[in-house]
Amino acid sequence: MIPAAKGDIAIYRCSDDSAFALHNRCPHKQGPLSEGIVHGHQVACPLHSWVIDLESGEAVAPDIGCAPKLPVRVVDGVVWLGQP
């Protein structure tokens, strides 16, 4: 349980084994980012195809906005989330 988090969290593990965690809402129309398509270190929102950078949580230009990120690490196959 992460007390500072509000709502669902989307956790991603990319093909290069890096891990990321964002609040599960696109800054545009609150689409579920966990249902988006991941390519590299970005995820495309399933509602209107906004692209969010997984490392920063920022929308990729020309779009503007941010999905708050949380610190995440994987140790021996266990995912650890920290407070922002």
Legacy VTK file of the C-alpha trace (Angstrom):
# vtk DataFile Version 3.0
C-alpha trace
ASCII
DATASET POLYDATA
POINTS 84 float
0.000 0.000 0.000
1.332 3.397 -0.963
-0.330 6.096 1.157
0.660 8.945 -1.178
-0.913 7.282 -4.225
-4.458 8.078 -5.249
-6.139 5.612 -7.558
-4.707 2.768 -9.575
-1.060 2.424 -10.506
0.176 0.994 -13.805
3.433 -0.969 -13.600
5.479 -1.631 -16.719
8.415 -3.946 -17.313
9.960 -3.247 -20.691
11.795 -5.579 -23.048
15.159 -4.257 -21.778
14.101 -5.364 -18.256
13.628 -1.792 -16.972
10.609 -1.135 -14.737
8.366 1.921 -14.440
5.264 2.893 -12.472
2.766 5.655 -13.266
-0.626 6.648 -11.973
-3.033 4.825 -14.287
-4.628 7.920 -15.804
-3.665 9.743 -18.987
-3.403 13.509 -18.425
-5.647 14.131 -21.446
-8.970 12.395 -20.753
-7.988 10.115 -17.851
-7.688 7.037 -20.080
-6.350 3.830 -18.487
-2.645 3.811 -19.335
-2.386 0.190 -18.165
-4.403 -0.756 -21.265
-2.108 1.144 -23.639
0.501 -0.206 -26.010
4.103 -0.002 -24.803
6.849 0.731 -27.318
10.345 1.270 -26.001
10.019 3.408 -22.868
6.703 4.965 -23.901
3.053 3.987 -23.631
0.245 5.102 -25.950
-3.069 5.862 -24.240
-5.819 3.596 -25.607
-8.383 6.433 -25.803
-6.760 9.084 -27.993
-3.217 7.794 -28.621
-1.418 10.335 -26.457
2.113 9.044 -25.887
3.498 9.162 -22.342
7.205 8.790 -21.573
7.586 6.095 -18.904
10.808 7.551 -17.498
9.379 11.025 -16.787
5.601 10.563 -16.924
5.451 13.521 -19.335
3.337 13.547 -22.479
5.410 13.536 -25.674
5.188 16.756 -27.753
3.064 18.244 -29.119
0.869 17.087 -26.220
1.317 18.608 -22.772
0.625 16.979 -19.411
1.972 14.493 -16.940
0.996 11.143 -15.430
2.662 11.192 -11.998
5.367 8.548 -11.686
6.406 6.494 -8.690
9.813 5.030 -7.896
9.942 1.331 -8.734
12.585 -1.382 -8.643
12.646 -5.121 -9.122
14.743 -7.213 -6.733
14.861 -10.999 -7.149
11.614 -10.914 -9.121
9.753 -8.825 -6.513
8.413 -5.399 -7.525
8.988 -2.645 -4.960
7.138 0.665 -5.168
8.196 3.721 -3.236
6.555 6.970 -2.413
7.012 9.840 -4.871
LINES 1 85
84 0 1 2 3 4 5 6 7 8 9 10 11 12 13 14 15 16 17 18 19 20 21 22 23 24 25 26 27 28 29 30 31 32 33 34 35 36 37 38 39 40 41 42 43 44 45 46 47 48 49 50 51 52 53 54 55 56 57 58 59 60 61 62 63 64 65 66 67 68 69 70 71 72 73 74 75 76 77 78 79 80 81 82 83
